[in-house]
């Protein structure tokens, strides 16, 4: 008795939940409305079966509940009824399958006018490559991948010289134009997913799968990795901005071609020395840092990281949060570095400074930060905290420990890394959020102090 | 309407094998530890499986705590979160469900239901359990090695499974692969036993088409297991070789953490094909025994024959066969040749037809029945409801283009838990309430049982129904935390918290069930030999619980199918399979034309 009533309530409840749920597909931003339509169709067919069969079951349970005097009806089988049911089910299946297969045929067939670009996945970053003016992608080889050639471009291939390399988590696409997305991975499986685009596909090392779509709505959308790719899988976030063609071209022109990237000259340390005078006032003549002035140690830090941070300060991506008191002080300082060359020079000079470990100031309290470091931080920053450029992870060992504590707190509170243009901020914010309290943070940094 | 040849006039063929020579145990150890009695082995399997299952249950609580209340528990970090995900999945699918359905129910029920004294290879049967136990210990050992267990996800996809960006990539993954290989060795011993026993040791008169559907389900599932597990076995060996000897079966050229690795030329997708060639039949290795058992629970308690028995048998066989040609529907977005999508979408949706027929026939068994709503029956109804739900969401994922937006989201998690966790667990629970009296001679407490059912059924639905909708939104699975996004509203966090609370409640209520198992063993109402008034042979034994050898001096002779309930004109509303035709039973029974 009760079960029959509960079944009816559950059926009604499920249908109500379905129609009232505020949780539903994101508004579509691509041409794949046909996928949404097949989903809608599937809902109607399966919804009907769900309600009909369960209601019939509830009816049977109620109507044929046990009575002492009554007996069940003996009728081992009813071939006709069973074949009818098989027939109707088959019909329902075909009604769902046929449109699904038509949509799949479109999924496979890329329009001839589709522009091509490439998404490259690695643990746990995205980067992108556009074919440049010639419209042809240069060949790549994973054996050629290095810090100097992160895309693995084949320098002997003339088609690759004008390829535009986007070393950023964010990509832009023009609205209304079909794009074929080539999917490449450097290390493990990843999956390129933008929920609003509906289509997704794994990125497999050793293969180049593809998808295609036409962005139909301007805006900024999250790119998620949807295939488990290791510890920071959940923190592998990118962004895609859909915009008008003009804005897209302007964005694209801000990135170097392969030829330009390869031709970049190294900074001149001698020229950087005079520029460093401004820095040295706080960070120390040897770049050793000064805790009293809240200036962290610079010497020994990766040049690529220093340059990125200088750029962020300069563009207002870092050091603009209200609560970032010391970060704000950097803006007028970087203003003295007038262009990229100046930054390269000063960074080159910092590279020549002697690298002595900063004094340890953070004491561990009770627990040991080792486990947390090994399982969470060390994967990107290196087991010895040496920093790994390929992972976009700066050096931690031997750097100012008080500064690490401050930055972890800043990431956790969104004081740092929350700017929409901070490419790697999201990731550190997600990671810093896993540090439950100050004590865990201090223990972690105290462990980093032991690394050399 | 046509009649089936299950009536008493059927010819009972002579036994094909003679009485078995049995080694009767003489010591306590021989009886309960190194036992060769399938019934004892069944209980050993069940207790081990449920024990390791409890570990996996606790892991699921921890995962839910993180998802419901992110970053509130300092002992859950992204690394051990993945380890929990992995171990929960692998334990539940392989070491609990597979072992419990085949090793537990298979061992207990096959010999009793087909009228055999024991499995045909009792010694190998014993060995099967001990090898299984060894594999469980290997798996548990991985919690205590440096780096902990693997966090590669239960699918163990390379390259990440054996690369340092994944937790447990030093010791954990090796222990997992070895544990799986050992499990398969033990399981092959068991599976061959089940198959040969069904084929060779049925008692006189027990034709294949008179077997209870429970036996059919376990029998076909065992065949599937024998054909599917080797694919997992070889892929485990190949991955071990990739890891230890540096072969490149699954490893292409890789730049890991900025370092060029020595691998080259292998294919990660090859592993996925091998894994799912095992993995999809595995779904049915769990589901078919559940289908069979629930058919019997429904028939007994509806006091009505199962509707369309022959179709039910052929549906089991058809599902078993088809399950080997649908595997790549797990790989629609894996980067495999997209043209495969057509083939696998078609085969996958074809499999829905025999599956739907089974559902119809369960409900049609209730129709015009005389339904007793006891605890096993409640669980059976709970099974039908949740299985319909999980089956229908499977159509979304099987239909290639529909599945693309849903792949790798929480929708998938909700779907497979509804169809492969909640539904089979409903059957496991129903089956334990049903056969516990035969195993112990005592009934399980009814009030506790009903309480257990209601909380489990409603609670599970409360966990998994809303989870589908988080998936529609696009929230991916295996995410430690969502953080800030442009598309996930705040309310999802509240929903996740609610799901977590429901999961904790459902989990805790299972302790009530365990308490019931123990309490009733000592204090339960004596059950007698056939408390449910069932027709199948296990209820007709001389002793309850049955002694070694099952049936006393004489093996039963079978005269009818397993479903003579409410036969018109008969004295009682059930006629056991071993009752010969006679004036009190023949009645208006339809005769074969």
Interface residues (C-beta under 8 A of the other chain):
Chain A: X1 X3 X6 X7 X10 X14 X17 X21 X22 X23 X24 X25 X26 X34 X35 X38 X39 X42 X46 X49 X50 X53 X54 X56 X57 X60 X61 X64 X65 X66 X67 X70 X71 X72 X73 X74 X75 X76 X77 X78 X79 X80 X81 X82 X85 X86 X89 X90 X93 X96 X97 X100 X101 X103 X104 X105 X107 X108 X122 X123 X124 X142 X143 X145 X147 X152 X183 X186 X187 X188 X189 X191 X193 X195 X196 X198 X199 X200 X201 X202 X203 X204 X205 X206 X207 X209 X220 X221 X222 X224 X225 X226 X227 X228 X229 X230 X231 X232 X233 X234 X235 X237 X372 X375 X376 X379 X380 X388 X389 X390 X391 X426 X429 X430 X431 X433 X434 X435 X436 X437 X440
Chain B: X1 X2 X3 X4 X6 X70 X71 X72 X73 X74 X77 X78 X79 X80 X82 X151 X152 X153 X157 X159 X160 X163 X164 X165 X166 X167 X252 X253 X254 X255 X256 X257 X258 X260 X265 X266 X267 X268 X269 X302 X303 X304 X305 X307 X308 X309 X310 X311 X333 X334 X335 X338 X339 X341 X342 X345 X346 X349 X350 X352 X353 X356 X357 X359 X360 X361 X363 X364 X366 X367 X368 X369 X370 X371 X372 X373 X378 X381 X384 X385 X388 X389 X392 X393 X395 X396 X399 X400 X401 X402 X404 X405 X407 X408 X409 X458 X461 X465 X466 X469 X470 X472 X473 X474 X476 X478 X479 X480 X481 X482 X483 X484 X485 X486 X487 X489 X491 X492 X495 X563 X565 X566 X567 X568 X573 X590
